[in-house]
Protein backbone atom coordinates (compact mmCIF):
# COMPACT_ATOMS: atom_id res chain seq x y z
CA UNK A 1 0.00 0.00 0.00
CA UNK A 2 1.36 3.43 -0.93
CA UNK A 3 0.58 6.81 0.58
CA UNK A 4 0.81 10.05 -1.37
CA UNK A 5 2.19 12.94 0.66
CA UNK A 6 2.59 16.63 -0.07
CA UNK A 7 6.05 17.86 -0.91
CA UNK A 8 5.41 21.33 0.45
CA UNK A 9 4.25 22.60 3.77
CA UNK A 10 3.06 26.13 4.48
CA UNK A 11 4.82 27.96 7.25
CA UNK A 12 3.05 31.00 8.57
CA UNK A 13 5.09 34.14 8.21
CA UNK A 14 3.62 37.55 8.81
CA UNK A 15 6.54 39.89 9.30
CA UNK A 16 5.10 42.85 7.44
CA UNK A 17 1.77 44.22 6.35
CA UNK A 18 2.01 42.69 2.88
CA UNK A 19 3.00 39.31 4.30
CA UNK A 20 0.13 39.47 6.78
CA UNK A 21 -2.37 40.21 4.01
CA UNK A 22 -1.03 37.43 1.80
CA UNK A 23 -1.05 34.95 4.67
CA UNK A 24 -4.58 35.99 5.63
CA UNK A 25 -5.84 35.29 2.12
CA UNK A 26 -4.02 31.95 1.98
CA UNK A 27 -5.35 30.82 5.38
CA UNK A 28 -8.58 32.81 5.53
CA UNK A 29 -11.46 31.49 7.65
CA UNK A 30 -13.62 28.72 6.24
CA UNK A 31 -17.37 28.75 6.72
CA UNK A 32 -18.47 25.59 8.54
CA UNK A 33 -21.40 23.49 7.39
CA UNK A 34 -22.56 22.77 10.93
CA UNK A 35 -23.25 25.02 13.88
CA UNK A 36 -23.89 28.11 11.80
CA UNK A 37 -26.87 30.45 11.75
CA UNK A 38 -27.03 31.73 8.15
CA UNK A 39 -23.96 31.32 5.97
CA UNK A 40 -21.41 30.63 8.71
CA UNK A 41 -19.39 33.84 8.29
CA UNK A 42 -19.38 34.71 12.01
CA UNK A 43 -18.80 31.09 13.04
CA UNK A 44 -15.95 30.71 10.56
CA UNK A 45 -14.18 33.83 11.81
CA UNK A 46 -14.71 32.79 15.42
CA UNK A 47 -13.39 29.27 14.82
CA UNK A 48 -10.38 30.54 12.87
CA UNK A 49 -9.18 32.95 15.55
CA UNK A 50 -10.49 31.27 18.70
CA UNK A 51 -13.23 33.83 19.46
CA UNK A 52 -16.77 33.16 20.61
CA UNK A 53 -18.94 33.48 17.46
CA UNK A 54 -21.57 35.31 19.52
CA UNK A 55 -19.18 38.26 19.79
CA UNK A 56 -18.79 38.32 16.00
CA UNK A 57 -22.57 38.21 15.53
CA UNK A 58 -23.07 41.09 17.96
CA UNK A 59 -20.44 43.05 16.04
CA UNK A 60 -22.37 42.44 12.79
CA UNK A 61 -25.59 43.67 14.45
CA UNK A 62 -23.91 46.79 15.82
CA UNK A 63 -22.33 47.53 12.43
CA UNK A 64 -25.74 47.13 10.77
CA UNK A 65 -27.57 49.42 13.19
CA UNK A 66 -24.93 52.12 13.46
CA UNK A 67 -23.54 52.79 10.01
CA UNK A 68 -25.36 50.13 7.98
CA UNK A 69 -22.18 48.28 6.99
CA UNK A 70 -22.95 44.99 8.77
CA UNK A 71 -25.07 43.50 5.97
CA UNK A 72 -22.53 44.58 3.35
CA UNK A 73 -19.63 43.02 5.29
CA UNK A 74 -21.58 39.79 5.80
CA UNK A 75 -22.34 39.50 2.07
CA UNK A 76 -18.67 40.06 1.25
CA UNK A 77 -17.72 37.33 3.72
CA UNK A 78 -20.27 34.99 2.16
CA UNK A 79 -18.76 35.57 -1.28
CA UNK A 80 -15.05 35.60 -0.39
CA UNK A 81 -14.75 32.94 2.34
CA UNK A 82 -14.79 29.33 1.11
CA UNK A 83 -16.86 26.68 2.80
CA UNK A 84 -15.37 23.63 4.46
CA UNK A 85 -14.61 21.00 1.82
CA UNK A 86 -14.61 23.49 -1.09
CA UNK A 87 -11.59 24.35 -3.19
CA UNK A 88 -12.48 28.03 -3.53
CA UNK A 89 -14.89 30.70 -2.42
CA UNK A 90 -18.15 31.30 -4.33
CA UNK A 91 -16.69 34.43 -5.95
CA UNK A 92 -13.57 32.56 -7.10
CA UNK A 93 -15.63 29.64 -8.38
CA UNK A 94 -17.76 32.07 -10.38
CA UNK A 95 -14.71 33.16 -12.39
CA UNK A 96 -13.40 29.61 -12.78
CA UNK A 97 -10.73 29.52 -10.08
CA UNK A 98 -11.80 26.42 -8.20
CA UNK A 99 -14.92 24.60 -7.13
CA UNK A 100 -17.61 25.65 -4.69
CA UNK A 101 -20.78 23.82 -3.72
CA UNK A 102 -22.73 27.09 -4.05
CA UNK A 103 -24.45 27.31 -7.42
CA UNK A 104 -23.40 29.97 -9.87
CA UNK A 105 -26.93 31.37 -10.05
CA UNK A 106 -27.09 31.92 -6.30
CA UNK A 107 -23.62 33.47 -6.33
CA UNK A 108 -24.80 35.94 -8.97
CA UNK A 109 -27.79 36.80 -6.77
CA UNK A 110 -25.42 37.48 -3.87
CA UNK A 111 -23.36 39.76 -6.11
CA UNK A 112 -26.51 41.63 -7.14
CA UNK A 113 -27.50 41.94 -3.48
CA UNK A 114 -24.32 43.94 -2.91
CA UNK A 115 -25.84 46.83 -4.89
CA UNK A 116 -28.79 47.63 -2.58
CA UNK A 117 -26.72 46.69 0.48
CA UNK A 118 -24.06 49.21 -0.52
CA UNK A 119 -26.65 51.88 -1.24
CA UNK A 120 -28.37 51.34 2.10
CA UNK A 121 -25.06 51.21 3.96
CA UNK A 122 -23.68 54.46 2.58
CA UNK A 123 -26.97 56.30 3.09
CA UNK A 124 -28.27 54.30 6.05
CA UNK A 125 -29.19 55.38 9.57
CA UNK A 126 -26.90 55.92 12.46
CA UNK A 127 -24.22 58.37 13.55
CA UNK A 128 -21.35 56.55 11.84
CA UNK A 129 -20.81 56.09 8.12
CA UNK A 130 -20.42 52.80 6.29
CA UNK A 131 -16.86 53.72 5.32
CA UNK A 132 -15.93 53.90 8.98
CA UNK A 133 -17.52 50.51 9.61
CA UNK A 134 -15.68 48.88 6.70
CA UNK A 135 -12.38 50.39 7.82
CA UNK A 136 -12.94 49.23 11.40
CA UNK A 137 -13.82 45.70 10.24
CA UNK A 138 -10.72 45.49 8.03
CA UNK A 139 -8.52 46.76 10.87
CA UNK A 140 -10.03 44.25 13.32
CA UNK A 141 -9.40 41.35 10.91
CA UNK A 142 -5.84 42.54 10.29
CA UNK A 143 -5.06 42.72 14.01
CA UNK A 144 -6.72 39.36 14.66
CA UNK A 145 -4.64 37.68 11.99
CA UNK A 146 -1.49 39.46 13.10
CA UNK A 147 -1.95 38.20 16.64
CA UNK A 148 -3.63 34.83 16.09
CA UNK A 149 -2.98 33.91 12.48
CA UNK A 150 -0.58 31.13 13.46
CA UNK A 151 -3.31 29.35 15.42
CA UNK A 152 -6.10 27.11 14.14
CA UNK A 153 -4.92 27.28 10.55
CA UNK A 154 -7.35 25.52 8.19
CA UNK A 155 -6.19 22.17 6.83
CA UNK A 156 -5.15 22.28 3.20
CA UNK A 157 -6.28 19.73 0.66
CA UNK A 158 -3.47 17.20 0.21
CA UNK A 159 -1.99 17.58 -3.25
CA UNK A 160 -0.31 14.76 -5.14
CA UNK A 161 3.34 15.34 -6.02
CA UNK A 162 4.35 11.90 -7.30
CA UNK A 163 6.39 11.02 -4.19
CA UNK A 164 5.38 7.57 -3.04
CA UNK A 165 6.55 6.08 0.24
CA UNK A 166 6.05 2.38 1.06
CA UNK A 167 3.79 1.87 4.03
CA UNK A 168 6.18 -0.87 5.50
CA UNK A 169 9.87 -0.86 4.53
CA UNK A 170 11.17 -3.34 7.14
CA UNK A 171 11.68 -7.01 6.41
CA UNK A 172 9.05 -9.19 7.97
CA UNK A 173 9.87 -12.03 10.33
CA UNK A 174 10.78 -15.28 8.57
CA UNK A 175 11.78 -13.47 5.34
CA UNK A 176 15.12 -14.69 3.94
CA UNK A 177 18.04 -12.24 3.92
CA UNK A 178 19.42 -11.36 0.52
CA UNK A 179 22.34 -13.44 -0.62
CA UNK A 180 25.73 -11.95 0.03
CA UNK A 181 24.53 -9.68 2.77
CA UNK A 182 25.33 -11.99 5.64
CA UNK A 183 23.16 -13.52 8.27
CA UNK A 184 21.83 -17.00 8.57
CA UNK A 185 18.54 -18.43 7.60
CA UNK A 186 16.37 -19.77 10.36
CA UNK A 187 15.91 -23.49 10.30
CA UNK A 188 12.62 -24.87 9.24
CA UNK A 189 12.21 -26.38 12.70
CA UNK A 190 13.38 -24.25 15.63
CA UNK A 191 13.83 -26.19 18.86
CA UNK A 192 13.44 -22.95 20.84
CA UNK A 193 10.11 -22.27 19.18
CA UNK A 194 11.19 -18.95 17.66
CA UNK A 195 13.38 -17.83 14.82
CA UNK A 196 16.67 -16.21 15.94
CA UNK A 197 15.96 -13.22 13.76
CA UNK A 198 12.83 -12.57 15.78
CA UNK A 199 14.62 -12.36 19.13
CA UNK A 200 15.38 -8.68 18.66
CA UNK A 201 12.12 -7.34 20.08
CA UNK A 202 11.36 -3.61 20.12
CA UNK A 203 11.91 -1.77 23.36
CA UNK A 204 8.74 -1.05 25.29
CA UNK A 205 7.35 2.44 24.82
CA UNK A 206 8.23 4.78 27.66
CA UNK A 207 5.41 5.72 29.97
CA UNK A 208 4.42 9.31 29.17
CA UNK A 209 5.01 11.73 31.99
CA UNK A 210 1.95 13.22 33.60
CA UNK A 211 1.29 16.71 32.26
CA UNK A 212 1.87 19.50 34.70
CA UNK A 213 -1.33 21.15 35.91
CA UNK A 214 -2.20 24.29 33.93
CA UNK A 215 -1.44 27.58 35.56
CA UNK A 216 -4.50 29.32 36.95
CA UNK A 217 -5.83 31.81 34.45
CA UNK A 218 -5.68 35.41 35.52
CA UNK A 219 -9.06 37.00 35.69
CA UNK A 220 -9.37 39.62 32.99
CA UNK A 221 -10.36 43.12 34.00
CA UNK A 222 -11.52 44.07 30.53
CA UNK A 223 -15.21 43.70 31.43
CA UNK A 224 -15.31 46.01 34.48
CA UNK A 225 -13.01 48.54 32.82
CA UNK A 226 -15.14 48.65 29.66
CA UNK A 227 -18.33 48.97 31.69
CA UNK A 228 -16.85 51.88 33.61
CA UNK A 229 -15.84 53.70 30.44
CA UNK A 230 -19.27 53.02 28.88
CA UNK A 231 -21.04 54.50 31.92
CA UNK A 232 -18.75 57.53 31.79
CA UNK A 233 -19.50 58.05 28.08
CA UNK A 234 -23.25 57.63 28.65
CA UNK A 235 -23.28 60.05 31.58
CA UNK A 236 -21.27 62.65 29.69
CA UNK A 237 -23.58 62.33 26.69
CA UNK A 238 -26.71 62.78 28.83
CA UNK A 239 -25.26 65.89 30.49
CA UNK A 240 -24.30 67.42 27.14
CA UNK A 241 -27.75 66.58 25.78
CA UNK A 242 -29.41 68.31 28.73
CA UNK A 243 -27.37 71.49 28.32
CA UNK A 244 -28.30 71.73 24.65
CA UNK A 245 -25.55 70.06 22.59
CA UNK A 246 -27.63 68.88 19.64
CA UNK A 247 -25.31 66.08 18.47
CA UNK A 248 -25.79 64.11 21.69
CA UNK A 249 -29.21 62.74 20.87
CA UNK A 250 -30.35 59.46 22.47
CA UNK A 251 -29.40 57.54 19.32
CA UNK A 252 -25.92 59.06 19.24
CA UNK A 253 -25.36 58.38 22.93
CA UNK A 254 -26.32 54.71 22.50
CA UNK A 255 -24.08 54.51 19.45
CA UNK A 256 -21.12 55.87 21.42
CA UNK A 257 -21.76 53.42 24.28
CA UNK A 258 -22.01 50.50 21.82
CA UNK A 259 -18.73 51.61 20.28
CA UNK A 260 -17.06 51.41 23.69
CA UNK A 261 -18.61 47.99 24.33
CA UNK A 262 -17.45 46.79 20.92
CA UNK A 263 -13.86 47.80 21.62
CA UNK A 264 -14.08 46.06 25.00
CA UNK A 265 -15.42 42.84 23.46
CA UNK A 266 -12.65 42.81 20.84
CA UNK A 267 -10.04 43.35 23.56
CA UNK A 268 -11.71 40.66 25.66
CA UNK A 269 -11.44 38.23 22.75
CA UNK A 270 -7.63 38.45 23.11
CA UNK A 271 -7.49 38.38 26.91
CA UNK A 272 -10.32 35.93 27.58
CA UNK A 273 -12.71 38.36 29.26
CA UNK A 274 -15.60 40.66 28.53
CA UNK A 275 -18.23 38.02 27.74
CA UNK A 276 -20.68 39.70 30.11
CA UNK A 277 -20.68 42.78 27.89
CA UNK A 278 -22.77 40.89 25.33
CA UNK A 279 -25.78 40.98 27.66
CA UNK A 280 -25.59 44.77 27.71
CA UNK A 281 -24.82 45.24 24.01
CA UNK A 282 -27.82 43.25 22.73
CA UNK A 283 -30.62 45.33 24.39
CA UNK A 284 -28.75 48.53 23.56
CA UNK A 285 -28.64 47.45 19.91
CA UNK A 286 -32.40 46.86 19.95
CA UNK A 287 -32.94 50.29 21.51
CA UNK A 288 -30.67 51.78 18.88
CA UNK A 289 -32.73 50.22 16.09
CA UNK A 290 -35.90 51.72 17.54
CA UNK A 291 -34.37 55.16 18.04
CA UNK A 292 -32.89 55.31 14.55
CA UNK A 293 -36.20 54.26 12.99
CA UNK A 294 -38.39 56.55 15.08
CA UNK A 295 -38.44 60.20 16.01
CA UNK A 296 -38.46 61.16 19.66
CA UNK A 297 -38.02 64.86 19.11
CA UNK A 298 -36.14 67.26 21.36
CA UNK A 299 -37.15 65.89 24.76
CA UNK A 300 -35.53 67.00 28.01
CA UNK A 301 -38.52 66.72 30.31
CA UNK A 302 -37.26 64.21 32.83
CA UNK A 303 -39.14 61.20 34.17
CA UNK A 304 -42.64 61.05 35.65
CA UNK A 305 -46.26 61.96 34.95
CA UNK A 306 -47.97 65.26 34.15
CA UNK A 307 -51.71 65.73 34.73
CA UNK A 308 -53.01 69.24 34.07
CA UNK A 309 -56.39 70.89 33.48
CA UNK A 310 -55.84 74.62 32.99
CA UNK A 311 -58.82 76.97 33.31
CA UNK A 312 -57.41 79.99 31.46
CA UNK A 313 -55.22 80.43 28.41
CA UNK A 314 -52.40 82.02 30.41
CA UNK A 315 -52.01 78.83 32.46
CA UNK A 316 -51.23 76.73 29.40
CA UNK A 317 -47.52 76.02 29.10
CA UNK A 318 -45.67 76.42 25.80
CA UNK A 319 -44.74 72.73 25.99
CA UNK A 320 -45.29 69.63 28.12
CA UNK A 321 -42.34 67.23 28.00
CA UNK A 322 -41.36 63.91 29.51
CA UNK A 323 -38.45 61.67 28.51
CA UNK A 324 -40.16 58.72 30.21
CA UNK A 325 -43.67 58.94 31.61
CA UNK A 326 -47.20 60.13 30.84
CA UNK A 327 -48.66 63.50 29.88
CA UNK A 328 -52.41 64.03 30.28
CA UNK A 329 -53.63 67.48 29.23
CA UNK A 330 -57.31 68.43 29.52
CA UNK A 331 -58.21 71.73 27.80
CA UNK A 332 -61.98 71.48 28.12
CA UNK A 333 -62.11 74.04 30.97
CA UNK A 334 -60.66 76.88 28.86
CA UNK A 335 -62.91 79.79 27.82
CA UNK A 336 -64.41 79.59 24.34
CA UNK A 337 -62.33 82.47 22.95
CA UNK A 338 -58.77 83.46 22.23
CA UNK A 339 -55.94 81.47 20.70
CA UNK A 340 -53.15 79.36 22.10
CA UNK A 341 -50.20 77.36 20.81
CA UNK A 342 -48.64 74.47 22.73
CA UNK A 343 -46.97 71.10 22.25
CA UNK A 344 -46.70 67.73 24.00
CA UNK A 345 -43.51 65.64 23.71
CA UNK A 346 -43.07 62.19 25.27
CA UNK A 347 -40.01 60.01 24.63
CA UNK A 348 -41.28 56.72 26.01
CA UNK A 349 -44.76 56.57 27.48
CA UNK A 350 -48.25 57.89 26.76
CA UNK A 351 -49.75 61.21 25.71
CA UNK A 352 -53.46 61.98 26.09
CA UNK A 353 -55.01 65.33 25.10
CA UNK A 354 -58.67 66.29 25.50
CA UNK A 355 -59.77 69.28 23.38
CA UNK A 356 -62.82 71.54 23.86
CA UNK A 357 -65.84 70.35 21.93
CA UNK A 358 -66.28 73.46 19.75
CA UNK A 359 -62.70 74.73 19.41
CA UNK A 360 -61.09 75.27 16.01
CA UNK A 361 -58.01 73.06 16.10
CA UNK A 362 -54.92 72.72 13.92
CA UNK A 363 -53.12 69.69 15.31
CA UNK A 364 -50.22 67.47 14.20
CA UNK A 365 -49.78 64.02 15.74
CA UNK A 366 -46.50 62.08 15.38
CA UNK A 367 -45.90 58.63 16.87
CA UNK A 368 -42.64 56.77 16.30
CA UNK A 369 -43.80 53.37 17.49
CA UNK A 370 -47.14 52.39 18.97
CA UNK A 371 -50.86 53.11 18.71
CA UNK A 372 -52.12 56.54 17.68
CA UNK A 373 -55.62 58.03 17.61
CA UNK A 374 -55.69 61.63 16.42
CA UNK A 375 -59.30 62.91 16.30
CA UNK A 376 -60.58 59.58 14.95
CA UNK A 377 -57.64 59.16 12.56
CA UNK A 378 -55.81 56.03 13.72
CA UNK A 379 -52.45 54.40 13.05
CA UNK A 380 -50.60 51.42 14.56
CA UNK A 381 -46.96 50.44 14.15
CA UNK A 382 -43.94 52.42 13.05
CA UNK A 383 -43.82 56.10 12.20
CA UNK A 384 -47.34 57.43 12.15
CA UNK A 385 -48.00 61.10 11.37
CA UNK A 386 -51.33 62.90 10.96
CA UNK A 387 -52.24 66.57 10.53
CA UNK A 388 -55.85 67.53 11.25
CA UNK A 389 -57.67 70.84 10.73
CA UNK A 390 -61.10 70.68 12.38
CA UNK A 391 -63.44 73.56 13.24
CA UNK A 392 -65.68 71.45 15.45
CA UNK A 393 -69.43 70.81 15.18
CA UNK A 394 -70.24 74.55 15.44
CA UNK A 395 -68.11 75.52 12.43
CA UNK A 396 -65.41 78.20 12.23
CA UNK A 397 -65.15 80.78 14.96
CA UNK A 398 -64.43 80.87 18.67
CA UNK A 399 -61.39 79.43 20.33
CA UNK A 400 -58.34 78.60 18.17
CA UNK A 401 -55.87 75.88 19.29
CA UNK A 402 -52.65 75.02 17.46
CA UNK A 403 -50.82 72.00 18.84
CA UNK A 404 -48.25 69.34 18.05
CA UNK A 405 -48.24 66.02 19.94
CA UNK A 406 -45.14 63.83 19.57
CA UNK A 407 -44.54 60.39 21.14
CA UNK A 408 -41.38 58.38 20.45
CA UNK A 409 -42.56 55.00 21.74
CA UNK A 410 -45.95 54.49 23.33
CA UNK A 411 -49.57 55.48 22.79
CA UNK A 412 -50.95 58.79 21.58
CA UNK A 413 -54.58 59.88 21.90
CA UNK A 414 -56.20 63.20 20.99
CA UNK A 415 -59.98 63.58 21.24
CA UNK A 416 -62.67 66.13 21.94
CA UNK A 417 -64.38 66.36 25.32
N, C-alpha and C positions, 0 to 999 in steps of 0.2 A: 504494500500500500504506500502511495506517495502523497506527500502534502505539499501544496504550493504555498510559498510564503512570499511576502512583499520584500523587495530589495531596498526599499527606502522607508524611512521613518521620520515623521515630522517632529521637529524639536521646536517648542515655542520660543520665540525670541522677539521681544518687544522693546528694543532699546530706544527707539525714537518714535515720533508721531507716525511717520510713514510705515514703519515696521508694525506698529500697533494696529493701524488701520488694515494693513494687509493680513495680519494674523487674525484680526477679528473676522474679516470676510472668509478666510479659509476655515476658521473654526466657529463660525457664527452659530447661534442657538438653533436647535431643531425643534419643530413643533411636534409634541407627542400626540399619539393617536388615542391615548387613554388619559383620563383625569383632567381633561380640559373642559372649558365652558363653551367656547364658540369655535375659534380656529386654533387655539392653543398657543397664541403669541405670548401672553403673560406667563403661562406655565412653562413654555420653552425658555424664556429669559430667566425665570426663577430657577429652573433646574440647571441651566448652564452656569449660573454664577452663585448658586447656593443661597438664594433669597426666597423667602416665603412668597409664592405667587399672589397671595392676597394683597401684599404691598404693591405689587406691580399693577394689579387691577384697580386699586384705589388711586394710584397715580394716573391711570388712563381716565378714570372718572373725573378727577380733579382737572386734568388737562382738557377734557371735553367741556366741563362747565365753565371754567375760567380760561378763555382763550379760544376754545373750539378746536384745538389741534388733536385731541385724543382720538377721535374717529379717524382722522387722516393718518396719524401715526400707526394706528392698529391696521388699517388697510395696507399701508406700506409694509408692515411686518408680515401680514398674510401673504403678500406677493413676493417678498424677498427672502423670507426664511423657509428653507426646505422642511418637509415633514420627515419624520423618522421612516427610514426605509427607502426614501426617494434619492435619486442621484442629483437632483437640482431643485431649485425653487420653482414655483409656478411661473414667475416672470422669465426665468432662464429657459424653462421648458417651452415657453411660448415662442421663443426665438431660436429653438433648436439646439440648445446647449445642455442637453440632458433629459432625463425622464422624470415626470411628476405624475402622481396619481390623479391630480386635479385636472379636470377636462379643460381643453383649450377654450371652449365656449364660456365656461364659468370664469376662467381667468380673464377673458375679455370683459365680462361684466364687472369684475372687480376693478379693472383698469378704468372702465367708464364711470364707476362709482367714485373714483378719485376726483372727477370734475366737480360734482356738487359738494363733495366733502371739502375740497379746497376752497370753493366759493363760500361755503358756510363758515369755514374756519377763519378765513381772512376777513370776514365781515360779521362774525358771530358775536354773541354776547360776552360780557365779562370785562374786567378791567385790564386784562393782559391780552396782547395780540398773539396770533397764531405763530408768527415768526419767533417770538420769544419762547413759546412752548416747544417748537421744533428744535431751536438751539439748545434749550435746556435738556431735552430728551437725548440729543446727540452727545452733549457733554456728559450726561449721566452714563450713557452706554460706553463712552470712551474711558471714563474713570473706572467703571466696573471692569472692563476688559484689561485695563492697565494693572489693576490690583488683583483681579481674580481670573485672568485669562488662562493661567497655567493650570487651573483646577477644572475638573469635570469636563475635559475636552471630549467632544463627540467622537465616537469610534468611526474610523474611516472604512469604507468598503475595501476589502482585501483585493488587490490587483495582481494579476498573474504576470510574472516576469520571466518564466521559463526555468527558474531555479527549482530543482526537484531534489528533495532530501529523503533518503530511505527512512521509513518509520523505525526499523530495527537493523542496526549495522553490526551487531555483535554476533559472533558464532554461537549457535545454539548447542546445548549439551548433547554429546553423542555424535557431533558432526566431525568428520575426519579432518585433520590438519592438512594443509597443502603439502605436497611432496617437496622436500628440500628445505623446508622451513625449520624442521626440528620438531621434537615432541614425539610421543609415542601414542599409538592407537590403544584404546581401551580394549581389553579382551572381551570376546563375546559373552563369556561368563565371568562375573566378578565375584570372587569369594567373599569380599567385604560388602557386597550388595550395593555398591555405588561405583561409578566410574571415577578414576583418579582426577580427571579433568574437572569433575564437578565438586571436588573438595573445597575449592576456593570460593567460599560463600561470601556474599556481600556483608559488609559491616552493618550492624543494626543502626537504624536512624537515631540520631541523638534526640533526647527528649527536649522539646522546645521549652525555653525558659518562660516562666509566667510573666505576662506583661505587667509593667509597673502601673499602679493605679493612676488614672489621669489626674492632673492637677485641678484643684477646684477652680471653676470659672469665676472670674471677677464679675461682680454685678455691674452692668453698664448703667451709667448715670445719664445716658442720652435722653431717656423718657422724661424724667423730672426736669432736666434742664430745658428741653424743648417745650414742655408744658409751661414752665415759668416764662420763657420768652414769648410764647403765644399769648398768655394772659397779659403780659406787658404791652404787646402790640395791640390787643383788643382794647385794653383800657385806654391807651393813648388815642386810638382811633375814635372811641366813644367821646372822649373829652374834646377832641378837635371837632367832631361832628356837632357837639352841643354848643361850642363857641362860634360855629358858623363856617367852618372850612368845608366847602361844598364837595371836595373830592371824597371825603371820608363818609360816604353813604354806607348804609348797612351792607350792601352787596360788596363794596370795596373792602370794608373791614373784614368780612368773612373771607374774601379772597386773600387778603394779607395773612390772616391767621392760618388758612389752609396752606399757603406758601411756606410758612414757618414749620407747620406739621410735616409737609412733604420733605423739607430739608432734613428734619429730624428722623423721619422714617428711612431716608436714604442712608444717613449716617448710622442709624441703628442696624441697617442691613450689614454693615461692615463690622460693627462691634458686638452684634448679637443682642441688641436691646431695642426698645422703642415699639414693641408690638402693641402695647396698650394704647398707642396713639391712634391706631386704626379705629377703635371704638368712638373716638372723638371726631375723626375726620369724616366718617360716613354720614352722621346726621348733619354736620356742617355742610357737606356737599349737597345734601337734599335741600337744606335751607337756602343754599346758594342758587340752586336751580329755581326754586320758587321766587326768590328775590330778583333774579335776572329775567324772569319771564313775567313778572308782575310789577306794578307801580305802587309804591307805598307813599309817594309824595315826600314833602319836606316836613317830617314829623319829629318834634322834640317835646312832646307833651307829657313825658313821664309814664308812670304805670298807675292804673286805678280806674275808677268809674266817675263819670260826670252825669248828674241828673239835674236839669234846670228847666224852670218854667217862668220865664220873664213875663212881667205884666206891662212893661212899657218899652218902647223902642230903644231908649237910652241904656237899658239894662242888657241888651243883646251884645255879646262880645263879638269882636271882629272874626275870631276863629275859636273853635273848640277842638283840642288836639289831645290824643293819647297814643303813645307808642304801643302799649299793651293795655287793653281794658275795654270799657263800654262808654259810649256817649249817647245819652237820651236827651233830646231837646224838644220841648213842647212849646210851640208858639201860638197856641190857640187862645191864650189870654191877652194877646196884644190888641190894641185898639185898631179899628177897621179904617185906618188912614195912615198916611206917611209911607216912607220907603226905607228899606234896610238891606244891607249886604253882609253876608256872613258865610262861613265855611265850617265844615266838619271833617277832620282828618283822623283816621284810626289806622295804626299800623297792623296790629293783630287784635281782632276782637269784633265788636258789633257796633253799628251806628243805627239809631232809630230817630227819625224826625217826624213830628206831627205838625202839619201846616193848618192855618185857619181855613175854614170851609170856603169862604168867598174871596180869598186873597188872589191877586194876580201874581203868578209865580213864574220865574225863569230859573230852572234848576238843572244842574248837571250832576249825574251820578256815575261814579267810576268805582269798579270793584275788581281787584286783581285776581282773586280766587275765592269763590264761594257763591252764595245765593244773593240775588239782588232783586228788589221790588221797588221800582221808582214810579210812583203814581200809576200803578197797574201795568207798567211795562216791566217784564220780568226777564231775568237771565241767570243761568246757572253755569258754573265752570270757570274757565280762565278768561280773564280780560274782558269784562263787560263794561260798556260805556253807553249811557243814554242821556240825551238832552231833551228836556220837556218844557214847552211854553204853554201854560194853561191859565186862563182867566177865571176859572171857577164857574159854578152854575149860574151866577148872577151876571156874567159877562164882564167886559172890561170896566175898569174903574175901581176906586177904593185903594186898599193897601197893596203895595208892590214889594215883593220879596225876591231878591236875587241870591242864589245860594249854590255852592258846590259841595257835594258830599263824596269823600274819597275813603275807601277801605282797602288796605293791602290784602289781608287774608281774613275772612270772616263773613258776616252777613250784613247786608245793607237794606234798610227799609225806609221809604218815604211815603207818607200817606196824608190825607186830609182828615181833620178831626170831625 
